[in-house]
């Protein structure tokens, strides 16, 4: 009985209501509803050189699990950056885990090792983390997904640890300690500079 009380049911959010449902806030992008590769989804449309963020207004997330299906692309190289944001305060202040699908199956070992990335904005962008902590906040994704197909992401937040799982992998692709001093905030969808991204099936389970 005690265990049952501690288990929170997942919340399912229809991301295709972005732009219609006032719970959603959007920065740096326009959006469209699309049907692609078998899923009804939200597309965040590329706008250079801005990052884009869609997040839930007045939503409180501390520890828990975020799951979503993502669709990026492998071409052009450096043309697809997409993931999830959490502990969002505003469009400039958040943590994020994102992916570079063009690096999933890259033959070059350096590119291959830069497939999944953690950042904490604004203080710890990827450039600073790669320069000062090489190999600590980014990693390859193994087994390697097809970067032109849907892949499933599960981000487990258990302060201070963040674990990132892709598809059905039992082992996390990335495990890091948070760099933010914000223990709580909203949840959202993220794309990088000049990048589009397609998102479906957002589920959030909050730890009580």
Buried (B, 14 or more C-beta within 10 A) or exposed (E): EEEEEEEEEBBEBBBBEBBEEEEBBBBBBEBBBBEEEEBEBBBBEBBEEBBBBBBBEEBEBBBBBBBBBBBBBBEEEEBBBBBBBBBBBEBEBBBBBBBBBBBBBBEEEEBBBBBBBBBBBEEBEBEBBBEEEEEEBBBBBEEBBEBBEBBBBBBBBEBEEBBBBBEEBEEBBBEBEBBBEBEBBBBBBBBBBBBBBBBBBBBBBBBE
